[in-house]
Amino acid sequence: MVRFFARVMLLAGFAMLLQACIVIPIQFPGSAEVRQVVYREGSGIKPPKVAIVDVSGVLTTGGSGDGFFRSDSPVVDLTKKLHAIKGDKRIKAVILRMDSPGGGVTASDIMYHELMEFRRESGIPVYVSMQTVAASGGYYVSMAADKVYATPTSLTGSIGVIGVFPDLTGLMRIVGVDMHAVKSGDMKDAGAFYRGLGDDERAVYQSIIDQFHNQFVAVIARNRTRLDEATVRSLADGRVYTAQQAHEAGLVDGVAYLDEVIGIVENDLGVQQKKATVVLIARSGKAKTESLYAAGQTPAAPEAKSGGTQVNLLNIDARSLLDPVGEPFNYLWIP
């Protein structure tokens, strides 16, 4: 009889749990809320804040990973962080911690546009602190800042556009595979991997490349006011520049470490050195950090950590270059 009542009580308790609809919150990378991670507390009553925002990795409009573990794209991540910054009236300046070889033409241009709109709507100045790499699309996005600084060992520049169209016809002949396309026009499958790229097709794509390149040059000439368009074009042959070379050419405002950039920002704001509160705008992590270089971006999805292909020293997912739904034209440095 005791066992009987024990079982009844157990079943009753289980039923109550089901009816209570207990919800266990699970936070996945793409849904993590934007938060401020304090690096250094300022002094005085409600000191002004300087916010550090990461722009890192290959710039895309699509997220990474699959299913529940899909993380936001760099475009979405940046827009969420900028929105959060506008909600804090104590934030008086933003530093973009730029570490990117660039990425899609559209992704780079949207991020540039969002930053320009942020500056216009909020009146908050934006600075860039280039880290290891701020090339091609990374440099394009940097043009939305009021001032741009490069770490002494940074590589930047790579001003240009690239479109990659793999030709697998040789491999297909060896394997014995053929493909037949039924199309509405000769150009419908121009650049497809199963056939070569003809001269007329190459000319069409070259015209697109040239237009995007002209847009890149115009963005630089518009924002680097000391450089006229002819000078920018002479620098825009796709090569990368060291921090010192970029400074001498007028592509950046100076060579400085991140902590020195913070000092420059405080000086521009009229705040004494180390008196402002410095926060990292993050999507995960603790409430405080003792490192100025702690990660503040959306945590990478499991696939993004292990599934990428290493291209030289940059962790670039080379599969994106062959993705038929990805951007075919890129502001991207591929050494």
Number of C-alpha atoms within 10 A of each C-alpha: 6 7 8 9 10 11 12 12 12 12 12 12 12 12 11 12 11 10 9 9 8 9 6 6 6 8 11 14 20 22 15 16 16 20 19 23 23 20 20 20 16 17 13 9 6 10 17 22 23 23 24 28 24 25 25 22 20 25 26 25 20 15 18 20 19 12 8 13 18 21 25 25 18 25 22 19 21 21 16 15 20 20 12 15 24 16 10 10 11 15 19 22 23 26 24 20 22 25 23 28 29 28 28 24 25 19 25 27 19 18 26 23 14 17 21 17 13 20 19 11 10 14 12 17 18 23 24 29 28 33 23 17 27 31 32 32 34 32 31 25 29 31 25 24 19 16 20 25 26 30 21 16 16 22 24 30 28 26 26 27 26 20 18 11 16 15 15 13 16 12 11 15 10 8 9 8 10 10 8 6 8 7 9 8 8 8 12 11 16 18 19 14 15 19 17 16 17 11 8 11 15 13 12 12 15 14 11 15 18 13 13 20 20 16 14 26 22 16 19 23 20 14 16 20 10 11 16 14 18 11 14 21 19 8 20 21 13 17 15 22 18 17 26 19 15 22 17 12 15 16 27 24 17 20 21 19 17 21 13 14 22 24 18 16 23 21 12 12 15 9 15 12 13 15 17 25 19 25 25 28 24 25 22 18 15 10 13 14 16 10 10 15 15 14 18 23 23 23 21 18 22 15 13 19 13 10 14 14 14 11 12 9 7 17 15 20 17 14 11 17 18 14 10 9 8 15 18 16 20 26 32 27 27 16 10
